[in-house]
Amino acid sequence: MTDNPACTDDPAATLRRRIDTLRPHTARIWNYWLGGGDYYEVDRVAGDRIRELHPAIGDYARADRLFLGRAVRHLVADAGIRQFLDIGTGLPTADNTHEVAQRLAPDARVVYVDNDPLVLAHARALLTSTPEGRTDHLDDDLRNVESILERAAATLDLTRPVAVLLLGVVIFLRDDEDPYGVVRRLMEALPSGSHLVLSHTITSPALPEVDAAVHFWNEHGTPELTQRTPEDVARFFDGLELLEPGVVPCSRWRPGRAETAEPEVALYGGVGRKG
């Protein structure tokens, strides 16, 4: 027996205690913009205020989700990838990484990584695998590259190609946290044929409303964001073979016929292959 209640609580109870309902959180606001129900009133208020500052912001969530689907389908069907490391998963919604991948390759394996307790609680309940494949969920932070790789190796064979998904998560790394080094260390640890899928909101003099929305968020929400230019975003792919059409608005990355009318967004993405 022990007097420490943390030692006797179940994991779900421990996660629930970590959820901050007093400050808006990006994963929950993203879920709100996507039409989900996993958010609190504080998230709705902040999400509506951000949408007032930048009315197109709701399009970003949809564009990022569609980009995820197209990129994963390409990696499975055309590149033969069967292993995915999805860091900064966000709250589960329609067409999550393992659903898209295992629809085409039931034996695909996916490791989800997030440090948001609400995300983890939902992921463990909802992100389940096909019998042939496997999914796992890690409570970890993108900054902890070595820890993530060590723990992911229990599910993924890191001697074979892996697709690393960093959708809307590198923006949470400040410039003084060496964001390019973090991404480089991830990719250097993986073999030839591995891929990087990355998206990032951009800053531009032509888009003052985007900067206004980010400024509001950094004053009221958590975690804080660091904006980067399209050229800065492209630097994350240095040393990789950047697939066509390069780093572009997510809605313009190989859209399907039904997606060509999707609005252009200030959320840029790309896919790179390690040679």
Beta strands, then each sheet from edge to edge (+ up, - down):
strand 1: 83-87
strand 2: 109-114
strand 3: 134-139
strand 4: 163-167
strand 5: 195-201
strand 6: 241-242
strand 7: 248-249
strand 8: 267-273
sheet 1: 3+ 2+ 1+ 4+ 5+ 8- 6+
sheet 2: 3+ 2+ 1+ 4+ 5+ 8- 7+
end
